[in-house]
Amino acid sequence: MGDSTSKPHVTVVIPCRNERDFIIPCIQTVLQSDYPADKLHIAVVDGMSTDGTRETINQHFAHDNRVQLMHNEKKTTPYALNIGIRSSNSKYVMILGAHSEVDSDYINRAVDHLENSPNIGCAGGRLKSISSNRKSEVIAKAMSSAFGVGSSHFRTGLVSGYVDTVAFGVYRRTLLDEIGYFDEDLARNQDDEMSYRILKSGYKIYLDTHTAATYYVRNSFQKLAAQQFQYGYWKVYVNRKHQAITTLRQLIPLFFLLYIISLPFCLWVGIIWLVPLILYLIVSLLVSLKLGAEVGEVFTLLCVFPTIHLSYGYGYLLGIVDFLLLRKKQTRKHERLTR
């Protein structure tokens, strides 16, 4: 780890709203990391919680000056992130979700990559999806599979190297000052949009698969569908802002949804029109059999995969209508979920 005096200061920004059950373990994993304690600062930016989150934080960390509780009257994630960044004088800034925990070496390894490679603007580890109940355990398996989330390297975590984004990045503060902070118009995908600007500015993003952050996945199909809908919906806003498709994999759920919609109208073509659906079902079954530990898990996975794909595709389709056809700036309608 090295001498404390040789390490730069790091501020960890944690946006939260009504996260009483998750926020304390999240903060504790940061404080218990192997990064020098006197070089760590945690900015917990609360979106006016009503479930006792703020009181719980004050109860546990009132006497720890490394933990600062801040207030976000706007309540949305990007405002929280920017409040935390602006409050910081650290060389590096990390963002972390309140539903998450980090390995003890996560911050240290990310900072080492940034210190040793000036061309890296952001570094982070892989994301391990974990569960809070039986259903979310199955959802976590789907969210960690390539079939479920595509080539999201920070989720599948196969090889370390340069990527297009990471889940919980450690950023150069000077880079954020240069290219701008998180887009406050985005209710979702703020880190993806930031990653796009980092790469566009000439810096690289590094994924270290030897360390990880854990994330508690949604524990119901309804919450999972709402989350994936938002990811797809706000991705279109990012595309419109930058006049570019940031990643090609984002289009696949949209095409799949449009194909499913077309089925009742195109069966006149013949059995050949069912081939893509048959292939999807076969692959889904094979992946479910591989990941599922028992028959019940296999059947649940067979429901989880289309929930992920169709919800994201529907969000993307509605985003096209709202942001490209109707030219809306944004809507508060789809801002309810936090990180």
C-alpha positions as CSV (number, residue, x, y, z in Angstrom):
1,M,0.0,0.0,0.0
2,G,2.9,2.3,0.6
3,D,3.5,5.2,3.1
4,S,0.4,7.3,3.9
5,T,2.3,10.5,3.0
6,S,2.8,9.2,-0.6
7,K,-0.9,8.7,-1.2
8,P,-3.2,11.5,-2.5
9,H,-6.5,12.4,-1.0
10,V,-9.6,10.7,-2.2
11,T,-13.2,11.8,-1.7
12,V,-15.9,9.1,-2.1
13,V,-19.2,10.6,-3.0
14,I,-22.3,8.5,-2.1
15,P,-25.7,9.7,-3.3
16,C,-28.6,8.3,-1.4
17,R,-32.3,8.6,-0.7
18,N,-34.2,6.4,1.7
19,E,-31.3,3.9,2.0
20,R,-31.4,3.2,5.8
21,D,-30.9,-0.5,5.3
22,F,-27.9,-0.2,3.1
23,I,-26.0,3.0,3.8
24,I,-24.1,2.0,6.9
25,P,-22.5,-1.2,5.5
26,C,-21.6,0.9,2.4
27,I,-19.8,3.6,4.4
28,Q,-18.1,1.0,6.6
29,T,-16.5,-0.9,3.7
30,V,-15.0,2.4,2.5
31,L,-13.7,3.2,6.0
32,Q,-12.3,-0.3,6.5
33,S,-10.4,-0.3,3.2
34,D,-6.7,-0.5,3.1
35,Y,-6.3,3.1,1.8
36,P,-4.7,5.4,4.4
37,A,-7.4,6.6,6.8
38,D,-6.1,10.2,6.9
39,K,-6.4,10.4,3.1
40,L,-10.0,9.4,2.8
41,H,-13.1,11.6,2.9
42,I,-16.7,10.4,2.4
43,A,-19.4,12.8,1.3
44,V,-22.8,11.2,1.7
45,V,-25.3,13.4,-0.2
46,D,-28.8,12.6,0.9
47,G,-31.8,13.4,-1.2
48,M,-34.1,14.4,1.7
49,S,-34.7,10.9,3.0
50,T,-37.9,10.2,4.9
51,D,-37.0,6.7,6.3
52,G,-34.5,7.7,8.9
53,T,-31.4,7.4,6.7
54,R,-29.9,10.7,7.9
55,E,-30.6,10.0,11.5
56,T,-29.0,6.5,11.1
57,I,-25.8,8.1,9.6
58,N,-25.6,10.7,12.3
59,Q,-26.0,8.0,15.0
60,H,-23.1,5.9,13.6
61,F,-20.7,8.5,12.3
62,A,-21.3,11.7,14.3
63,H,-17.8,11.5,15.8
64,D,-15.9,10.5,12.6
65,N,-14.8,13.6,10.8
66,R,-14.1,11.6,7.6
67,V,-17.8,11.2,7.0
68,Q,-19.7,14.3,6.0
69,L,-23.5,14.3,5.6
70,M,-24.7,16.7,2.9
71,H,-28.2,17.6,1.7
72,N,-29.5,17.4,-1.9
73,E,-32.8,19.3,-2.1
74,K,-33.1,18.4,-5.8
75,K,-33.2,14.7,-4.8
76,T,-31.8,13.3,-8.0
77,T,-28.5,11.4,-8.4
78,P,-26.5,13.8,-10.7
79,Y,-27.2,16.8,-8.4
80,A,-25.9,14.7,-5.5
81,L,-22.8,13.7,-7.3
82,N,-22.0,17.3,-8.2
83,I,-22.6,18.5,-4.7
84,G,-20.1,16.0,-3.4
85,I,-17.5,16.8,-6.1
86,R,-17.7,20.5,-5.5
87,S,-17.3,20.0,-1.8
88,S,-14.0,18.2,-2.4
89,N,-10.4,19.3,-2.6
90,S,-9.1,15.8,-3.2
91,K,-6.9,14.8,-6.1
92,Y,-9.3,12.0,-6.9
93,V,-13.1,11.5,-6.6
94,M,-14.9,8.2,-6.5
95,I,-18.6,7.7,-6.9
96,L,-20.3,4.9,-5.1
97,G,-23.9,3.7,-4.9
98,A,-25.6,3.4,-1.5
99,H,-26.6,-0.2,-2.4
100,S,-22.9,-1.1,-2.8
101,E,-19.9,-2.2,-0.9
102,V,-16.2,-2.3,-2.0
103,D,-13.3,-4.7,-1.6
104,S,-10.7,-3.5,0.8
105,D,-8.2,-2.9,-2.0
106,Y,-10.6,-1.3,-4.5
107,I,-9.7,2.4,-3.9
108,N,-6.0,1.7,-3.5
109,R,-5.7,-0.3,-6.8
110,A,-7.7,2.3,-8.7
111,V,-5.5,5.2,-7.4
112,D,-2.4,3.2,-8.3
113,H,-3.5,2.9,-11.9
114,L,-4.3,6.6,-12.1
115,E,-1.0,7.5,-10.5
116,N,1.1,5.3,-12.7
117,S,-0.6,6.1,-16.0
118,P,-1.3,9.7,-16.8
119,N,-3.4,8.8,-19.8
120,I,-6.0,7.1,-17.6
121,G,-8.8,9.4,-16.6
122,C,-10.9,6.9,-14.6
123,A,-10.3,3.5,-13.1
124,G,-12.4,1.0,-11.2
125,G,-13.0,-2.7,-10.6
126,R,-15.6,-5.2,-11.7
127,L,-19.1,-5.2,-10.4
128,K,-20.4,-8.2,-8.5
129,S,-24.2,-8.4,-8.3
130,I,-25.4,-9.9,-5.0
131,S,-28.7,-10.7,-3.5
132,S,-30.9,-9.8,-0.6
133,N,-33.4,-12.6,-1.1
134,R,-33.9,-15.8,-3.2
135,K,-35.4,-14.0,-6.2
136,S,-32.7,-11.3,-6.2
137,E,-30.1,-14.1,-6.1
138,V,-31.4,-15.4,-9.4
139,I,-31.6,-11.8,-10.8
140,A,-27.9,-11.3,-9.7
141,K,-26.9,-14.4,-11.8
142,A,-28.6,-12.9,-14.9
143,M,-27.1,-9.5,-14.3
144,S,-23.6,-11.0,-14.2
145,S,-24.0,-13.0,-17.5
146,A,-23.1,-11.9,-21.0
147,F,-26.5,-13.0,-22.3
148,G,-28.2,-10.9,-19.7
149,V,-26.2,-7.6,-20.0
150,G,-24.2,-8.0,-23.2
151,S,-20.5,-7.0,-23.3
152,S,-20.6,-4.9,-20.1
153,H,-17.1,-5.8,-19.1
154,F,-17.3,-4.3,-15.7
155,R,-20.2,-6.8,-15.0
156,T,-18.8,-9.9,-16.6
157,G,-15.3,-9.1,-15.4
158,L,-13.3,-11.4,-17.6
159,V,-10.1,-9.5,-18.4
160,S,-8.5,-6.3,-17.0
161,G,-7.9,-3.6,-19.5
162,Y,-9.3,-0.5,-21.2
163,V,-13.1,-0.4,-21.4
164,D,-15.8,2.1,-22.4
165,T,-17.1,2.5,-18.8
166,V,-16.9,1.2,-15.2
167,A,-19.6,1.1,-12.6
168,F,-18.0,2.9,-9.7
169,G,-15.1,4.9,-11.0
170,V,-12.3,6.8,-9.4
171,Y,-11.8,10.0,-11.4
172,R,-9.1,12.6,-11.7
173,R,-10.6,15.8,-10.2
174,T,-8.7,17.9,-12.7
175,L,-10.3,16.0,-15.6
176,L,-13.8,16.6,-14.1
177,D,-13.0,20.3,-13.9
178,E,-11.9,20.2,-17.5
179,I,-14.7,18.3,-19.2
180,G,-17.5,19.2,-16.8
181,Y,-19.3,17.4,-14.0
182,F,-22.2,15.0,-14.2
183,D,-25.1,15.9,-16.4
184,E,-27.8,17.2,-14.1
185,D,-30.5,16.6,-16.7
186,L,-30.0,12.8,-16.6
187,A,-31.9,10.8,-14.0
188,R,-30.0,7.7,-15.1
189,N,-26.8,6.8,-17.1
190,Q,-24.8,9.7,-15.7
191,D,-21.7,7.6,-15.4
192,D,-22.1,6.3,-18.9
193,E,-22.4,9.8,-20.3
194,M,-19.4,10.9,-18.3
195,S,-17.4,7.9,-19.6
196,Y,-18.2,8.9,-23.1
197,R,-16.9,12.5,-22.5
198,I,-13.8,11.1,-20.9
199,L,-13.0,8.9,-23.9
200,K,-13.8,11.7,-26.3
201,S,-11.4,14.0,-24.5
202,G,-8.5,11.5,-25.2
203,Y,-8.3,9.8,-21.8
204,K,-8.8,6.1,-21.2
205,I,-10.9,4.2,-18.7
206,Y,-9.3,1.2,-17.0
207,L,-11.0,-1.9,-15.5
208,D,-9.1,-3.9,-12.9
209,T,-10.9,-7.3,-12.6
210,H,-8.7,-8.2,-9.6
211,T,-10.9,-6.1,-7.3
212,A,-14.6,-5.5,-7.1
213,A,-17.5,-3.6,-5.8
214,T,-20.7,-5.5,-4.8
215,Y,-24.1,-4.2,-5.7
216,Y,-27.4,-5.4,-4.2
217,V,-29.7,-6.0,-7.2
218,R,-33.4,-5.3,-7.3
219,N,-35.4,-7.9,-5.5
220,S,-38.5,-8.1,-7.7
221,F,-39.4,-8.3,-11.3
222,Q,-41.2,-5.0,-11.0
223,K,-38.2,-3.1,-9.6
224,L,-35.9,-4.8,-12.2
225,A,-38.1,-3.8,-15.0
226,A,-38.3,-0.2,-13.8
227,Q,-34.6,0.0,-13.5
228,Q,-33.9,-1.4,-17.0
229,F,-36.6,0.8,-18.4
230,Q,-34.8,3.9,-17.1
231,Y,-31.4,2.7,-18.4
232,G,-32.9,2.4,-21.9
233,Y,-34.9,5.6,-21.7
234,W,-32.1,7.9,-20.6
235,K,-29.6,6.3,-23.0
236,V,-31.5,8.0,-25.8
237,Y,-31.1,11.3,-24.1
238,V,-27.3,10.7,-24.0
239,N,-27.3,9.8,-27.6
240,R,-29.1,13.0,-28.6
241,K,-26.8,15.1,-26.5
242,H,-23.7,13.8,-28.2
243,Q,-25.2,13.1,-31.6
244,A,-23.8,9.6,-31.4
245,I,-24.6,6.0,-30.5
246,T,-22.3,5.5,-27.5
247,T,-22.3,1.7,-27.7
248,L,-23.8,-0.6,-30.3
249,R,-25.0,-3.1,-27.7
250,Q,-27.6,-0.7,-26.5
251,L,-29.6,-1.2,-29.8
252,I,-30.0,-4.9,-29.5
253,P,-32.9,-4.8,-26.9
254,L,-34.7,-2.3,-29.0
255,F,-34.4,-4.4,-32.1
256,F,-35.6,-7.5,-30.1
257,L,-38.6,-5.5,-28.8
258,L,-39.5,-4.3,-32.3
259,Y,-39.2,-7.9,-33.6
260,I,-41.6,-9.2,-30.8
261,I,-44.1,-6.4,-31.7
262,S,-43.9,-7.4,-35.3
263,L,-44.7,-11.1,-34.8
264,P,-48.5,-10.8,-35.0
265,F,-48.3,-8.8,-38.2
266,C,-45.5,-10.7,-40.0
267,L,-46.4,-14.4,-39.5
268,W,-47.7,-14.4,-43.0
269,V,-44.0,-14.5,-44.0
270,G,-44.0,-18.1,-42.7
271,I,-42.1,-20.1,-40.1
272,I,-38.9,-18.4,-41.0
273,W,-40.1,-15.3,-39.1
274,L,-40.2,-17.3,-35.9
275,V,-36.5,-18.4,-36.2
276,P,-35.1,-15.5,-34.2
277,L,-37.6,-16.1,-31.4
278,I,-36.8,-19.8,-31.4
279,L,-33.1,-19.1,-31.2
280,Y,-33.6,-16.6,-28.4
281,L,-35.6,-19.2,-26.4
282,I,-33.0,-21.9,-27.0
283,V,-30.1,-19.7,-25.9
284,S,-32.1,-18.4,-22.9
285,L,-32.8,-22.0,-21.9
286,L,-29.2,-23.1,-22.3
287,V,-27.9,-20.2,-20.3
288,S,-30.5,-20.7,-17.6
289,L,-29.6,-24.4,-17.3
290,K,-26.0,-23.4,-16.9
291,L,-26.6,-20.7,-14.3
292,G,-29.5,-22.2,-12.4
293,A,-28.8,-24.5,-9.5
294,E,-32.2,-26.1,-9.5
295,V,-35.3,-26.3,-11.6
296,G,-37.0,-23.3,-9.8
297,E,-34.0,-21.1,-10.6
298,V,-34.0,-22.2,-14.2
299,F,-37.6,-21.1,-14.7
300,T,-37.0,-17.8,-12.9
301,L,-34.0,-17.1,-15.1
302,L,-36.2,-17.8,-18.1
303,C,-38.4,-14.9,-16.9
304,V,-35.6,-12.6,-15.8
305,F,-33.8,-12.4,-19.2
306,P,-36.8,-11.2,-21.2
307,T,-37.6,-8.8,-18.3
308,I,-34.2,-7.2,-18.7
309,H,-34.2,-7.1,-22.5
310,L,-37.8,-6.0,-23.2
311,S,-37.8,-3.4,-20.4
312,Y,-34.6,-1.8,-21.6
313,G,-35.9,-2.0,-25.2
314,Y,-39.2,-0.4,-24.2
315,G,-37.4,2.4,-22.4
316,Y,-35.2,3.0,-25.4
317,L,-38.3,3.1,-27.7
318,L,-40.1,5.6,-25.5
319,G,-36.9,7.6,-25.3
320,I,-36.8,7.8,-29.1
321,V,-40.4,9.1,-29.0
322,D,-39.8,11.6,-26.2
323,F,-36.3,12.9,-27.0
324,L,-35.9,12.4,-30.7
325,L,-39.4,12.8,-32.2
326,L,-41.0,15.1,-29.6
327,R,-37.7,16.8,-28.8
328,K,-38.4,16.9,-25.0
329,K,-35.6,18.2,-22.8
330,Q,-36.3,15.9,-19.9
331,T,-39.2,14.6,-17.8
332,R,-39.6,14.1,-14.1
333,K,-41.8,11.1,-14.8
334,H,-38.9,8.6,-14.8
335,E,-36.6,9.9,-12.1
336,R,-37.8,8.0,-9.0
337,L,-35.1,5.3,-8.7
338,T,-31.8,6.1,-7.1
339,R,-28.4,4.5,-7.8
